[in-house]
Amino acid sequence: MSCRTVILISGSGSNLQAFIDHLHPEQTDIVAVISNRADAYGLTRAAQAGIPTEVLDHRSFADRASYDRALAELIDRYQPGWVILAGFMRILTPEFVTHYQGRLLNIHPSLLPRYTGLHTHQRALEAGDSEHGATVHFVTEELDGGPAIMQSHVPVLADDTPDTLAERVRQTEHQLYPLAARLCISGRVALVDGQVQLDGSPIAPSGLRLDQFETDMRGHRND
Ligand code: GAR
């Protein structure tokens, strides 16, 4: 049976587009896309794909707690099995996170635990890093601190700017996120006692590697 999934966005929605293009409808049914910003281009992408959209503007709420309560109520109307943050640029309350523990995913544009928060590409350049990337992780109360599921790696080039580096990372996100989400939704990856397991065995704290996993999986199409 197809798993009901709600995707939260705030902006362009290129990761949402990757889900629309790469998730099999028999396995994953995107039942709603919710944005905190009415002008998010991802809403147009969703509408073009025939997915119901909702806008819940945080500026209409007195505080973070009341917004997150209303957001959870809205999400739960769609009865999702999984909630996927795809560029949803809001810090979430512990109550919200606890409510969806183990079935709430995020993507962050850095090799966590390096560079939580904003301006990750600029910070990687300033630090002189030779590689950079993105991380899909379970969401916990700690900002960008939840257990890692999978990472993508890209080289940092001598003439990179924050924008060129961001674009190289973004391209990998579009493979990384649908693959990691498929593993979770199919039940192969799960959060067990705060630890990520693949097929019942714990994985490395930094998560699976996209490039490694793709090689390992060549010939196995049951994910
Ligand atoms: C992505 O690069 C994602 O990693 C980042 O926002 C972008 C959204 O792009 N998320 C965060 O920074 C979360 N801390 P998109 O709207 O085109 O998918």
Boltz pocket constraint, residues with backbone or C-beta under 6 A from the ligand:
constraints:
  - pocket:
      binder: B
      contacts: [[A, 9], [A, 10], [A, 11], [A, 12], [A, 13], [A, 14], [A, 15], [A, 16], [A, 42], [A, 86], [A, 87], [A, 88], [A, 89], [A, 107], [A, 108], [A, 109], [A, 117], [A, 134], [A, 170], [A, 173]]
      max_distance: 6.0
